[in-house]
Amino acid sequence: MIHDPGDVAAEIVTALRRRLDADRVTLRLDTPGMNFPCAAESTAPGVRAMSTDNSLDQRGAATAQWIMATRQVLVQPDLTAMDPAPPRPLMDVYGVRAQMLAPVVVADAVAGWLSVHSLQPRPWTEDDAAAIEAAAVEAARRIDEVRAAPGYIRWLP
């Protein structure tokens, strides 16, 4: 995907996708009256984007509920038998077979999360989990810039 220079959110997700050699990375932010819209997305060549699809119940997903409650990185190496269960359309529509999620915590509240997707089952490493956690901390530290980025502003009235 092509992003505006200086788009902090896009830089964070693109750097993380490349670092982990992932198929897709998204950053979703809690937005009043909305379903955690995608502030930024980076996809590998040929991987279907999901940033404009708001049909998934992001807020109600068991995985999102888990990271909001625990505030920990969720590592799911094979989505076929995971608890908490990922949203079924994530697998059926977007072909995701493994994922990690990390909460973006700002002022002691979960402001959103990063998701890393693989289209194949994948044994995520401790270094992989540390990388998504570091990216979530960076997104939190730069939250004002992230919220000013084009990918997020497009959702605002």
DSSP file (Angstrom, degrees, kcal/mol; ACC not computed):
  #  RESIDUE AA STRUCTURE BP1 BP2  ACC     N-H-->O    O-->H-N    N-H-->O    O-->H-N    TCO  KAPPA ALPHA  PHI   PSI    X-CA   Y-CA   Z-CA
    1    1 A M              0   0    0      0, 0.0     2,-0.5     0, 0.0    13,-0.0   0.000 360.0 360.0 360.0 148.3    0.0    0.0    0.0
    2    2 A I        -     0   0    0     40,-0.0     2,-0.3     0, 0.0     8,-0.0  -0.859 360.0-175.6-101.8 133.5    1.1    3.6   -0.7
    3    3 A H        -     0   0    0     -2,-0.5     3,-0.1     7,-0.0     0, 0.0  -0.866  32.7 -92.4-126.6 158.8    0.9    6.0    2.2
    4    4 A D    >   -     0   0    0     -2,-0.3     3,-1.9     1,-0.1     6,-0.1  -0.442  51.5-100.6 -65.2 139.0    1.5    9.7    2.6
    5    5 A P  T 3  S+     0   0    0      0, 0.0     3,-0.1     0, 0.0    -1,-0.1  -0.383 111.5  26.7 -58.0 138.8    5.0   10.6    3.8
    6    6 A G  T 3  S+     0   0    0      1,-0.2     2,-1.4    -3,-0.1     3,-0.1   0.476  77.8 143.6  84.9   1.7    4.9   11.3    7.5
    7    7 A D    <>  -     0   0    0     -3,-1.9     4,-2.4     1,-0.2    -1,-0.2  -0.630  31.8-168.8 -75.9  95.6    1.9    9.1    8.1
    8    8 A V  H  > S+     0   0    0     -2,-1.4     4,-2.4     1,-0.2    -1,-0.2   0.876  81.4  52.4 -57.8 -43.9    3.0    7.8   11.5
    9    9 A A  H  > S+     0   0    0    136,-0.3     4,-2.2     1,-0.2    -1,-0.2   0.925 111.3  46.9 -60.4 -45.0    0.4    5.1   11.7
   10   10 A A  H  > S+     0   0    0      1,-0.2     4,-2.4     2,-0.2     5,-0.3   0.890 110.8  52.7 -64.4 -38.8    1.3    3.7    8.3
   11   11 A E  H  X S+     0   0    0     -4,-2.4     4,-2.3     2,-0.2     5,-0.2   0.909 109.1  49.8 -63.3 -41.4    5.0    3.8    9.2
   12   12 A I  H  X S+     0   0    0     -4,-2.4     4,-2.0     2,-0.2    -2,-0.2   0.942 115.0  41.6 -64.1 -48.7    4.4    1.8   12.3
   13   13 A V  H  X S+     0   0    0     -4,-2.2     4,-2.5     2,-0.2    -2,-0.2   0.877 115.6  49.9 -70.5 -35.7    2.3   -1.0   10.7
   14   14 A T  H  X S+     0   0    0     -4,-2.4     4,-2.4    -5,-0.2     5,-0.2   0.929 111.3  48.4 -67.6 -44.3    4.6   -1.2    7.6
   15   15 A A  H  X S+     0   0    0     -4,-2.3     4,-2.5    -5,-0.3    -2,-0.2   0.903 113.7  47.8 -61.7 -40.7    7.7   -1.5    9.7
   16   16 A L  H  X S+     0   0    0     -4,-2.0     4,-2.3    -5,-0.2    -2,-0.2   0.915 110.5  50.8 -68.0 -42.5    6.1   -4.2   11.9
   17   17 A R  H  X>S+     0   0    0     -4,-2.5     5,-2.1     1,-0.2     4,-0.8   0.929 114.6  43.9 -60.3 -44.3    4.9   -6.2    8.8
   18   18 A R  H ><5S+     0   0    0     -4,-2.4     3,-0.6     2,-0.2    -2,-0.2   0.919 111.6  53.0 -66.8 -43.0    8.3   -6.1    7.3
   19   19 A R  H 3<5S+     0   0    0     -4,-2.5    -1,-0.2     1,-0.2    -2,-0.2   0.875 120.0  33.9 -59.2 -38.8   10.0   -6.9   10.6
   20   20 A L  H 3<5S-     0   0    0     -4,-2.3    -1,-0.2    -5,-0.1    -2,-0.2   0.459 102.2-128.2 -96.6  -2.0    7.8  -10.0   11.1
   21   21 A D  T <<5 +     0   0    0     -4,-0.8    -3,-0.2    -3,-0.6     2,-0.1   0.933  53.8 165.0  50.2  48.7    7.5  -10.9    7.4
   22   22 A A      < -     0   0    0     -5,-2.1    96,-0.2    -6,-0.2    -1,-0.1  -0.420  48.1-129.9 -92.2 166.9    3.7  -10.9    8.0
   23   23 A D  S    S+     0   0    0     94,-2.1    21,-2.7     1,-0.3     2,-0.3   0.803  87.4   2.6 -85.9 -32.2    0.9  -10.9    5.5
   24   24 A R  E     -AB  43 117A   0     93,-1.4    93,-3.3    19,-0.2     2,-0.4  -0.987  54.9-171.1-154.8 143.8   -1.0   -8.1    7.0
   25   25 A V  E     -AB  42 116A   0     17,-2.2    17,-2.5    -2,-0.3     2,-0.3  -0.994  13.5-176.4-134.5 132.2   -0.8   -5.6    9.9
   26   26 A T  E     -AB  41 115A   0     89,-2.2    89,-2.4    -2,-0.4     2,-0.5  -0.926  17.3-153.2-125.6 153.9   -3.6   -3.3   11.0
   27   27 A L  E     -AB  40 114A   0     13,-2.4    12,-2.9    -2,-0.3    13,-1.3  -0.990  17.4-171.7-123.1 118.9   -3.9   -0.7   13.7
   28   28 A R  E     -AB  38 113A   0     85,-2.7    85,-2.1    -2,-0.5     2,-0.4  -0.914   4.1-159.5-113.6 138.7   -7.4   -0.1   15.0
   29   29 A L  E     - B   0 112A   0      8,-2.0     2,-0.3    -2,-0.4    83,-0.3  -0.936  25.1-111.6-121.2 140.6   -8.4    2.8   17.3
   30   30 A D        +     0   0    0     81,-3.4     5,-0.1    -2,-0.4    82,-0.0  -0.527  41.2 179.5 -65.7 126.6  -11.4    3.2   19.6
   31   31 A T    >   -     0   0    0     -2,-0.3     3,-2.5     3,-0.3     5,-0.3  -0.989  34.9-104.5-136.3 122.3  -13.5    5.9   18.1
   32   32 A P  T 3  S+     0   0    0      0, 0.0     3,-0.1     0, 0.0    -2,-0.0  -0.172 105.2   7.5 -50.3 130.9  -16.8    7.1   19.7
   33   33 A G  T 3  S+     0   0    0      1,-0.3     2,-0.3     0, 0.0    -3,-0.0   0.509 115.3  96.0  77.0   5.0  -19.8    5.7   17.8
   34   34 A M  S <  S-     0   0    0     -3,-2.5     2,-0.8     3,-0.0    -3,-0.3  -0.784  80.9-113.0-127.0 170.7  -17.6    3.5   15.6
   35   35 A N  S    S-     0   0    0     -2,-0.3    23,-0.3    -3,-0.1    -5,-0.1  -0.500  73.1 -75.4-102.0  60.0  -16.5   -0.1   15.4
   36   36 A F        -     0   0    0     -2,-0.8    -6,-0.2    -5,-0.3    -1,-0.1   0.959  65.0-145.8  45.9  69.0  -12.7    0.4   16.0
   37   37 A P        -     0   0    0      0, 0.0    -8,-2.0     0, 0.0     2,-0.6  -0.216  19.3 -99.2 -64.0 156.3  -12.0    1.7   12.5
   38   38 A C  E     -A   28   0A   0     13,-0.6   -10,-0.3   -10,-0.2     3,-0.1  -0.665  34.0-176.3 -80.3 114.8   -8.7    0.8   10.9
   39   39 A A  E    S-     0   0A   0    -12,-2.9     2,-0.3    -2,-0.6   112,-0.2   0.748  72.4  -0.7 -81.5 -26.0   -6.2    3.8   11.3
   40   40 A A  E     -A   27   0A   0    -13,-1.3   -13,-2.4   111,-0.1     2,-0.3  -0.977  60.9-172.5-162.2 150.3   -3.6    2.0    9.2
   41   41 A E  E     -A   26   0A   0     -2,-0.3     2,-0.4   -15,-0.2   -15,-0.2  -0.995   4.5-168.4-146.4 141.5   -3.0   -1.2    7.3
   42   42 A S  E     -A   25   0A   0    -17,-2.5   -17,-2.2    -2,-0.3     2,-0.4  -0.996  13.4-174.3-130.5 127.9    0.0   -2.7    5.6
   43   43 A T  E     -A   24   0A   0     -2,-0.4   -19,-0.2   -19,-0.2     3,-0.1  -0.921  25.1-119.1-122.5 147.1   -0.4   -5.8    3.4
   44   44 A A    >   -     0   0    0    -21,-2.7     3,-2.2    -2,-0.4   -21,-0.1  -0.404  58.6 -70.9 -71.2 158.4    2.1   -8.0    1.6
   45   45 A P  T 3  S+     0   0    0      0, 0.0    -1,-0.2     0, 0.0     3,-0.1  -0.268 122.6  13.7 -54.0 133.0    1.8   -8.1   -2.2
   46   46 A G  T 3  S+     0   0    0      1,-0.3     2,-0.4    -3,-0.1    -2,-0.0   0.393  94.1 127.5  83.3  -3.0   -1.3  -10.0   -3.3
   47   47 A V    <   -     0   0    0     -3,-2.2    -1,-0.3   -24,-0.1     2,-0.2  -0.754  65.0-114.1 -91.6 131.5   -2.9   -9.9    0.2
   48   48 A R        -     0   0    0     -2,-0.4     2,-0.1    46,-0.1    -4,-0.1  -0.402  27.7-129.0 -66.5 131.0   -6.4   -8.6    0.4
   49   49 A A        -     0   0    0     -2,-0.2    -1,-0.1     1,-0.1   -25,-0.0  -0.461  22.9-177.3 -75.9 151.9   -6.8   -5.4    2.3
   50   50 A M    >   +     0   0    0     -2,-0.1     3,-1.4     2,-0.1    -1,-0.1   0.290  50.0 108.7-129.1   6.3   -9.5   -5.2    5.0
   51   51 A S  T 3  S+     0   0    0      1,-0.3   -13,-0.6   -14,-0.1    -1,-0.0   0.722  83.6  42.6 -64.7 -23.5   -9.2   -1.6    6.2
   52   52 A T  T 3  S+     0   0    0    -15,-0.1     2,-0.8     2,-0.0    -1,-0.3   0.441  89.4  99.7-102.1   0.7  -12.4   -0.4    4.7
   53   53 A D    <   +     0   0    0     -3,-1.4     3,-0.3     1,-0.1   -15,-0.0  -0.780  38.8 169.3 -89.9 108.8  -14.5   -3.4    5.7
   54   54 A N        +     0   0    0     -2,-0.8    -1,-0.1     1,-0.2     4,-0.1   0.137  50.2 100.0-102.5  18.7  -16.5   -2.5    8.9
   55   55 A S        +     0   0    0      2,-0.1     2,-0.2     3,-0.0    -1,-0.2   0.758  59.8  88.6 -79.3 -23.3  -18.7   -5.6    8.8
   56   56 A L  S    S-     0   0    0     -3,-0.3     2,-1.8     1,-0.1     3,-0.2  -0.552  85.2-122.8 -74.6 137.5  -16.7   -7.5   11.5
   57   57 A D     >  +     0   0    0     -2,-0.2     4,-1.0     1,-0.2    -1,-0.1  -0.612  38.9 173.0 -79.2  86.4  -17.8   -6.8   15.0
   58   58 A Q  T >4 S+     0   0    0     -2,-1.8     3,-0.7   -23,-0.3     6,-0.2   0.937  74.1  47.6 -62.6 -49.0  -14.4   -5.6   16.3
   59   59 A R  T 34 S+     0   0    0      1,-0.2    -1,-0.2    -3,-0.2    -2,-0.1   0.855 116.4  43.7 -63.4 -36.8  -15.6   -4.5   19.7
   60   60 A G  T 34 S+     0   0    0      4,-0.1    -1,-0.2     5,-0.0    -2,-0.2   0.534  83.3 119.8 -88.8  -6.9  -17.5   -7.7   20.4
   61   61 A A    <X  -     0   0    0     -4,-1.0     4,-2.7    -3,-0.7     5,-0.2  -0.331  67.5-131.7 -61.8 137.6  -14.8  -10.1   19.1
   62   62 A A  H  > S+     0   0    0     23,-0.4     4,-2.0     1,-0.2    -1,-0.1   0.853 107.7  53.8 -58.6 -35.7  -13.6  -12.5   21.8
   63   63 A T  H  > S+     0   0    0     22,-0.5     4,-2.2     2,-0.2    -1,-0.2   0.918 110.1  45.8 -66.9 -42.8  -10.0  -11.7   20.9
   64   64 A A  H  > S+     0   0    0     -6,-0.2     4,-2.3     1,-0.2     5,-0.2   0.910 111.7  52.1 -65.9 -41.6  -10.5   -8.0   21.3
   65   65 A Q  H  X S+     0   0    0     -4,-2.7     4,-2.0     1,-0.2    -1,-0.2   0.892 108.9  52.4 -59.8 -39.0  -12.4   -8.5   24.5
   66   66 A W  H  X S+     0   0    0     -4,-2.0     4,-2.8    -5,-0.2     5,-0.4   0.937 111.3  43.6 -64.3 -48.3   -9.4  -10.6   25.7
   67   67 A I  H  X S+     0   0    0     -4,-2.2     4,-2.2     1,-0.2    -1,-0.2   0.857 113.3  52.4 -70.0 -31.0   -6.8   -8.0   25.0
   68   68 A M  H  < S+     0   0    0     -4,-2.3    -1,-0.2    -5,-0.2    -2,-0.2   0.879 115.9  41.2 -68.4 -35.5   -8.9   -5.2   26.5
   69   69 A A  H  < S+     0   0    0     -4,-2.0    -2,-0.2    -5,-0.2    -1,-0.2   0.896 128.6  27.9 -77.2 -41.0   -9.4   -7.2   29.7
   70   70 A T  H  < S-     0   0    0     -4,-2.8    -3,-0.2    -5,-0.2    -2,-0.2   0.758  84.6-146.4 -93.6 -27.0   -5.8   -8.6   30.0
   71   71 A R     <  +     0   0    0     -4,-2.2     2,-0.3    -5,-0.4    -4,-0.1   0.845  59.3 122.3  57.9  36.1   -3.8   -5.8   28.3
   72   72 A Q  S    S-     0   0    0     -6,-0.2     2,-0.3    -5,-0.1    -1,-0.2  -0.800  73.9 -89.9-120.9 163.9   -1.4   -8.5   27.1
   73   73 A V        -     0   0    0     -2,-0.3     2,-0.6    29,-0.2    29,-0.2  -0.601  37.9-144.5 -72.4 130.8   -0.2   -9.6   23.7
   74   74 A L  E     -C  101   0A   0     27,-2.9    27,-2.0    -2,-0.3     2,-0.5  -0.893  14.0-165.3 -99.7 121.7   -2.4  -12.4   22.4
   75   75 A V  E     +C  100   0A   0     -2,-0.6    25,-0.2    25,-0.2    -2,-0.0  -0.938  11.8 174.1-112.7 120.5   -0.5  -15.0   20.4
   76   76 A Q  E     +C   99   0A   0     23,-2.9    23,-2.5    -2,-0.5     3,-0.2  -0.857   7.1 177.3-129.6  96.5   -2.4  -17.4   18.2
   77   77 A P  S    S+     0   0    0      0, 0.0    45,-2.5     0, 0.0     2,-0.3   0.715  79.1  21.6 -74.1 -21.5   -0.3  -19.7   16.1
   78   78 A D    >   -     0   0    0     43,-0.2     3,-1.2    21,-0.1    20,-0.2  -0.849  64.4-161.5-150.3 108.0   -3.1  -21.7   14.5
   79   79 A L  G >  S+     0   0    0     18,-2.9     3,-0.7    -2,-0.3    19,-0.1   0.539  76.2  84.9 -72.3  -6.0   -6.6  -20.2   14.4
   80   80 A T  G 3  S+     0   0    0     17,-0.3    -1,-0.3     1,-0.3    18,-0.1   0.758 108.1  17.2 -69.5 -21.9   -8.4  -23.5   13.9
   81   81 A A  G <  S+     0   0    0     -3,-1.2     2,-0.3     2,-0.0    -1,-0.3  -0.343  91.4 137.5-146.4  59.7   -8.5  -24.3   17.6
   82   82 A M    <   -     0   0    0     -3,-0.7    -6,-0.1    -6,-0.1    -3,-0.0  -0.824  44.8-125.2-114.3 148.7   -7.8  -21.2   19.6
   83   83 A D  S    S+     0   0    0     -2,-0.3     2,-0.1     1,-0.2    -2,-0.0  -0.971 102.7  41.1-131.3 117.4   -9.4  -19.7   22.7
   84   84 A P  S    S-     0   0    0      0, 0.0    -1,-0.2     0, 0.0   -21,-0.0   0.385 104.6-132.0 -75.4 148.4  -10.4  -17.0   22.6
   85   85 A A        -     0   0    0     -2,-0.1   -22,-0.5     1,-0.1   -23,-0.4  -0.490  15.0-127.8 -73.5 136.0  -11.8  -17.8   19.2
   86   86 A P        -     0   0    0      0, 0.0     2,-0.1     0, 0.0    -1,-0.1  -0.370  43.0 -77.4 -74.6 162.3  -11.1  -15.3   16.4
   87   87 A P    >>  -     0   0    0      0, 0.0     3,-1.1     0, 0.0     4,-0.8  -0.422  40.4-131.3 -60.2 132.1  -14.0  -13.9   14.3
   88   88 A R  H >> S+     0   0    0      1,-0.3     4,-2.8     2,-0.2     3,-1.0   0.876 104.6  57.9 -56.1 -42.7  -15.0  -16.5   11.8
   89   89 A P  H 3>>S+     0   0    0      0, 0.0     4,-2.4     0, 0.0     5,-1.4   0.803  94.7  66.8 -61.4 -26.0  -15.0  -14.0    8.8
   90   90 A L  H <45S+     0   0    0     -3,-1.1     6,-2.0     3,-0.2     4,-0.2   0.902 114.1  30.1 -58.6 -39.0  -11.3  -13.3    9.6
   91   91 A M  H <X5S+     0   0    0     -3,-1.0     4,-1.1    -4,-0.8    -1,-0.2   0.912 126.2  42.6 -83.6 -47.7  -10.6  -16.8    8.6
   92   92 A D  H  <5S+     0   0    0     -4,-2.8    -2,-0.2     2,-0.2    -1,-0.1   0.878 127.5  26.6 -71.7 -39.7  -13.3  -17.4    6.0
   93   93 A V  T  <5S+     0   0    0     -4,-2.4    -3,-0.2    -5,-0.2    -1,-0.1   0.868 133.9  29.9 -91.3 -42.0  -13.2  -14.1    4.1
   94   94 A Y  T  4<S-     0   0    0     -5,-1.4    -3,-0.2    -4,-0.2    -2,-0.2   0.464  95.7-127.8-103.8  -2.7   -9.6  -12.9    4.7
   95   95 A G     <  +     0   0    0     -4,-1.1    -4,-0.2    -6,-0.3     2,-0.2   0.670  44.5 166.4  71.2  17.7   -7.8  -16.3    4.9
   96   96 A V        +     0   0    0     -6,-2.0    23,-0.2     1,-0.2    -1,-0.2  -0.491  12.5 168.4 -71.7 132.6   -6.1  -15.6    8.2
   97   97 A R        +     0   0    0     21,-3.0   -18,-2.9     1,-0.4   -17,-0.3   0.534  66.6  20.8-119.0 -16.0   -4.6  -18.7    9.8
   98   98 A A  E     + D   0 118A   0     20,-1.7    20,-2.5   -20,-0.2    -1,-0.4  -0.986  67.9 169.0-151.2 148.9   -2.4  -17.2   12.6
   99   99 A Q  E     -CD  76 117A   0    -23,-2.5   -23,-2.9    -2,-0.3     2,-0.3  -0.992  22.4-153.1-156.4 162.2   -2.4  -13.9   14.4
  100  100 A M  E     -CD  75 116A   0     16,-1.8    16,-2.9    -2,-0.3     2,-0.4  -0.986  14.4-165.8-132.8 144.0   -1.1  -11.8   17.2
  101  101 A L  E     -CD  74 115A   0    -27,-2.0   -27,-2.9    -2,-0.3    14,-0.2  -0.985   3.1-172.5-128.7 142.5   -2.8   -8.8   18.8
  102  102 A A  E     - D   0 114A   0     12,-2.2    12,-2.5    -2,-0.4   -29,-0.2  -0.997  23.4-123.6-135.0 130.7   -1.4   -6.2   21.1
  103  103 A P  E     - D   0 113A   0      0, 0.0     2,-0.7     0, 0.0    10,-0.3  -0.448  11.9-140.9 -72.1 143.5   -3.3   -3.5   23.0
  104  104 A V  E     - D   0 112A   0      8,-3.0     7,-3.0    -2,-0.1     8,-0.9  -0.922  24.9-163.3-101.5 107.9   -2.4    0.1   22.5
  105  105 A V  E     + D   0 110A   0     -2,-0.7     2,-0.4     5,-0.2     5,-0.2  -0.844  13.5 175.1-104.5 123.0   -2.7    1.6   26.0
  106  106 A V  E >  S- D   0 109A   0      3,-2.9     3,-1.5    -2,-0.6    35,-0.0  -0.994  71.3 -10.3-128.2 127.2   -3.0    5.4   26.4
  107  107 A A  T 3  S-     0   0    0     -2,-0.4    -1,-0.1     1,-0.3     3,-0.1   0.895 129.2 -55.5  51.2  45.0   -3.6    7.0   29.8
  108  108 A D  T 3  S+     0   0    0      1,-0.2     2,-0.3    -3,-0.1    -1,-0.3   0.689 119.8 102.9  63.4  22.9   -4.4    3.6   31.3
  109  109 A A  E <  S- D   0 106A   0     -3,-1.5    -3,-2.9    -5,-0.0     2,-0.9  -0.978  80.5-110.4-130.8 147.1   -7.1    2.9   28.8
  110  110 A V  E     + D   0 105A   0     -2,-0.3    -5,-0.2    -5,-0.2     3,-0.1  -0.676  34.3 178.9 -77.0 109.9   -7.0    0.6   25.7
  111  111 A A  E     -     0   0A   0     -7,-3.0   -81,-3.4    -2,-0.9     2,-0.3   0.577  59.7 -58.5 -88.2 -12.0   -7.1    3.1   22.8
  112  112 A G  E     -BD  29 104A   0     -8,-0.9    -8,-3.0   -83,-0.3     2,-0.3  -0.982  56.7-105.8 163.2-161.1   -6.9    0.3   20.2
  113  113 A W  E     -BD  28 103A   0    -85,-2.1   -85,-2.7    -2,-0.3     2,-0.4  -0.996  10.6-124.3-158.5 158.5   -4.8   -2.5   19.1
  114  114 A L  E     -BD  27 102A   0    -12,-2.5   -12,-2.2    -2,-0.3     2,-0.4  -0.859  24.6-162.1 -99.7 140.3   -2.3   -3.8   16.5
  115  115 A S  E     -BD  26 101A   0    -89,-2.4   -89,-2.2    -2,-0.4     2,-0.5  -0.991   4.4-164.1-123.4 133.9   -3.1   -7.1   14.7
  116  116 A V  E     -BD  25 100A   0    -16,-2.9   -16,-1.8    -2,-0.4     2,-0.4  -0.980  15.1-164.2-115.3 126.5   -0.5   -9.1   12.8
  117  117 A H  E     -BD  24  99A   0    -93,-3.3   -94,-2.1    -2,-0.5   -93,-1.4  -0.874  13.6-170.7-116.8 144.5   -1.9  -11.7   10.4
  118  118 A S  E     - D   0  98A   0    -20,-2.5   -21,-3.0    -2,-0.4   -20,-1.7  -0.991  20.1-147.4-126.0 138.8   -0.4  -14.7    8.7
  119  119 A L  S    S+     0   0    0     -2,-0.4   -20,-0.1   -23,-0.2    -1,-0.0   0.430  88.3  52.5 -84.4   1.4   -2.2  -16.6    5.9
  120  120 A Q  S    S-     0   0    0    -22,-0.1   -23,-0.2   -43,-0.0   -22,-0.0  -0.956 104.2 -90.6-128.1 150.0   -0.5  -19.8    7.1
  121  121 A P        -     0   0    0      0, 0.0   -43,-0.2     0, 0.0   -23,-0.2  -0.339  53.7-170.2 -53.5 144.7   -0.3  -21.3   10.6
  122  122 A R        -     0   0    0    -45,-2.5     2,-1.5   -25,-0.2   -23,-0.1  -0.977  30.2-134.8-149.2 128.1    2.8  -19.8   12.2
  123  123 A P        -     0   0    0      0, 0.0   -25,-0.0     0, 0.0   -45,-0.0  -0.645  33.6-149.4 -82.6  88.3    4.7  -20.6   15.4
  124  124 A W        -     0   0    0     -2,-1.5     2,-0.2   -25,-0.1   -49,-0.0  -0.261  11.5-137.9 -58.5 142.5    5.2  -17.0   16.6
  125  125 A T     >  -     0   0    0      1,-0.1     4,-2.2     0, 0.0     5,-0.2  -0.480  23.0-107.0 -97.4 170.2    8.4  -16.5   18.6
  126  126 A E  H  > S+     0   0    0      1,-0.2     4,-2.3     2,-0.2     5,-0.2   0.869 123.8  54.6 -62.2 -35.9    9.1  -14.5   21.7
  127  127 A D  H  > S+     0   0    0      2,-0.2     4,-2.0     1,-0.2    -1,-0.2   0.883 106.1  51.8 -64.5 -37.7   10.9  -12.0   19.5
  128  128 A D  H  > S+     0   0    0      2,-0.2     4,-2.1     1,-0.2     5,-0.2   0.934 110.9  47.2 -62.0 -46.5    7.8  -11.7   17.4
  129  129 A A  H  X S+     0   0    0     -4,-2.2     4,-2.0     1,-0.2    -2,-0.2   0.884 111.3  51.3 -63.5 -38.7    5.7  -11.0   20.5
  130  130 A A  H  X S+     0   0    0     -4,-2.3     4,-2.3     1,-0.2    -1,-0.2   0.866 107.9  54.0 -65.8 -35.2    8.2   -8.5   21.7
  131  131 A A  H  X S+     0   0    0     -4,-2.0     4,-2.1     2,-0.2    -2,-0.2   0.915 110.1  44.3 -67.6 -43.5    8.1   -6.7   18.3
  132  132 A I  H  X S+     0   0    0     -4,-2.1     4,-2.2     2,-0.2    -1,-0.2   0.885 113.4  52.1 -69.4 -35.6    4.4   -6.3   18.3
  133  133 A E  H  X S+     0   0    0     -4,-2.0     4,-2.1    -5,-0.2    -2,-0.2   0.919 109.9  48.4 -64.4 -42.4    4.5   -5.1   21.9
  134  134 A A  H  X S+     0   0    0     -4,-2.3     4,-2.2     1,-0.2    -2,-0.2   0.890 111.0  50.9 -64.6 -39.1    7.2   -2.5   21.1
  135  135 A A  H  X S+     0   0    0     -4,-2.1     4,-2.5     2,-0.2    -1,-0.2   0.878 109.0  51.5 -66.2 -37.1    5.1   -1.3   18.1
  136  136 A A  H  X S+     0   0    0     -4,-2.2     4,-2.3     2,-0.2    -2,-0.2   0.892 109.6  49.6 -66.2 -38.9    2.0   -1.0   20.3
  137  137 A V  H  X S+     0   0    0     -4,-2.1     4,-2.6     2,-0.2    -2,-0.2   0.905 111.2  49.9 -64.3 -41.0    4.1    1.1   22.8
  138  138 A E  H  X S+     0   0    0     -4,-2.2     4,-1.9     2,-0.2    -2,-0.2   0.912 110.0  50.1 -63.5 -43.1    5.3    3.3   20.0
  139  139 A A  H  < S+     0   0    0     -4,-2.5     7,-0.3     1,-0.2    -2,-0.2   0.905 112.6  47.6 -62.2 -40.6    1.7    3.8   18.7
  140  140 A A  H >< S+     0   0    0     -4,-2.3     3,-1.4     1,-0.2    -2,-0.2   0.917 110.6  51.2 -65.2 -43.4    0.6    4.8   22.2
  141  141 A R  H 3< S+     0   0    0     -4,-2.6     3,-0.2     1,-0.3    -1,-0.2   0.835 119.7  36.3 -62.4 -32.9    3.6    7.1   22.6
  142  142 A R  T >X S+     0   0    0     -4,-1.9     4,-2.4    -5,-0.2     3,-0.6  -0.018  77.9 131.1-109.6  28.7    2.7    8.8   19.3
  143  143 A I  H <>  +     0   0    0     -3,-1.4     4,-2.7     1,-0.3     5,-0.2   0.821  69.2  55.3 -57.2 -36.4   -1.0    8.6   19.6
  144  144 A D  H 3> S+     0   0    0     -3,-0.2     4,-0.8     1,-0.2    -1,-0.3   0.913 111.7  44.1 -64.3 -40.1   -1.7   12.3   18.7
  145  145 A E  H <4 S+     0   0    0     -3,-0.6     4,-0.5     2,-0.2     3,-0.3   0.887 112.6  52.7 -68.9 -38.6    0.3   11.8   15.5
  146  146 A V  H >< S+     0   0    0     -4,-2.4     3,-1.2    -7,-0.3     6,-0.3   0.919 108.9  49.4 -61.9 -43.8   -1.5    8.5   14.8
  147  147 A R  H 3< S+     0   0    0     -4,-2.7    -1,-0.2     1,-0.3    -2,-0.2   0.697 109.6  52.6 -70.8 -17.8   -4.9   10.2   15.2
  148  148 A A  T 3< S+     0   0    0     -4,-0.8    -1,-0.3    -3,-0.3    -2,-0.2   0.482  87.4 110.7 -91.8  -4.1   -3.8   13.0   12.9
  149  149 A A  S X> S-     0   0    0     -3,-1.2     4,-2.5    -4,-0.5     3,-1.2  -0.359  80.1-115.6 -74.7 151.7   -2.8   10.5   10.2
  150  150 A P  H 3> S+     0   0    0      0, 0.0     4,-1.6     0, 0.0    -1,-0.1   0.825 111.4  60.7 -56.3 -35.9   -4.8   10.3    6.9
  151  151 A G  H 34 S+     0   0    0      1,-0.2  -111,-0.1  -112,-0.2     4,-0.1   0.797 114.6  34.5 -65.2 -27.7   -5.9    6.7    7.6
  152  152 A Y  H X4 S+     0   0    0     -3,-1.2     3,-1.9    -6,-0.3     4,-0.4   0.852 111.0  59.7 -92.3 -41.4   -7.6    7.6   10.8
  153  153 A I  H >< S+     0   0    0     -4,-2.5     3,-1.7     1,-0.3    -2,-0.2   0.818  91.6  70.6 -57.9 -32.2   -8.9   11.1    9.8
  154  154 A R  T 3< S+     0   0    0     -4,-1.6    -1,-0.3     1,-0.3    -2,-0.1   0.744  96.4  53.5 -59.9 -21.5  -10.9    9.6    6.9
  155  155 A W  T <  S+     0   0    0     -3,-1.9    -1,-0.3    -4,-0.1    -2,-0.2   0.615  89.7  96.0 -87.5 -12.7  -13.3    8.0    9.5
  156  156 A L    <         0   0    0     -3,-1.7  -125,-0.0    -4,-0.4    -3,-0.0  -0.493 360.0 360.0 -83.2 147.4  -14.0   11.3   11.3
  157  157 A P              0   0    0      0, 0.0    -1,-0.1     0, 0.0    -3,-0.1   0.516 360.0 360.0 -70.3 360.0  -17.1   13.4   10.6
